[in-house]
Amino acid sequence: MGIADEQLAREALSGSQSAYRELVHRFERPVFNLIARMVRDRALAEDLAQDAFVKAFSRLDTFRPEQGKLSNWLFKIAHNTAIDHLRRSALDTVPLDGADREGSDYRGVLTDRDAPSPYDVALRSDLSVALDSAIGRLRPEYREVVVLRHQEGLAYEEISEITGLPLGTVKTYLHRARREMATHLTGAGWGPESGSEAFAGTGETRAPRLS
């Protein structure tokens, strides 16, 4: 078993460069993914992720393990970094061409099959693109809670802690985001009206559930 995050944080505070590198290695992808989903620009997300890590390491002595996980503490700093940028620039919520899709995997919303057919693989790939597009059309605050909930697997309470939103607001945002995504997916041909043809070979005749 590897070294716990909290132990790495203590070692980093003591001046261990290897601990710093390991923390970056563990969290650079999830931090980048969260910010990238919020700002919809890969190069910008890389810069903001670096800013977030600089802020985190400069205030690592303020992290308190008894108050929560290190990952959530880092997500909160990443959240604040992205929100500060969005407030300054008022970015559009429509996804930019070429926005990063690496690291996002929504294929699991379809039932996994042993040895899937080439048709199933293509279908799932198409659905992944459709989901990515649907997420990109959400308001930034909706995108963030969707990523934290469905990509990072965080509990509602953890999302509330990271974003500073009341628990009820987190649930409301997720509900609205799912509804908007379902509308977009239906419009893209993934709804019930697409019938068995759209989900041939998967046993599905409805748009994928996002709950």
HELIX and SHEET records of a PDB file:
HELIX    1   1 ASP A    5  LEU A   13  1                                   9    
HELIX    2   2 GLN A   17  VAL A   39  1                                  23    
HELIX    3   3 ARG A   42  SER A   58  1                                  17    
HELIX    4   4 LEU A   60  THR A   62  5                                   3    
HELIX    5   5 PRO A   65  GLN A   67  5                                   3    
HELIX    6   6 LEU A   70  SER A   89  1                                  20    
HELIX    7   7 ARG A  107  VAL A  109  5                                   3    
HELIX    8   8 PRO A  118  GLY A  136  1                                  19    
HELIX    9   9 PRO A  140  VAL A  146  1                                   7    
HELIX   10  10 VAL A  147  GLN A  151  3                                   5    
HELIX   11  11 TYR A  156  THR A  163  1                                   8    
HELIX   12  12 LEU A  167  LEU A  185  1                                  19    
HELIX   13  13 THR A  186  TRP A  190  3                                   5    
HELIX   14  14 PRO A  192  SER A  194  5                                   3    
HELIX   15  15 GLY A  195  ALA A  198  1                                   4    
END                                                                             
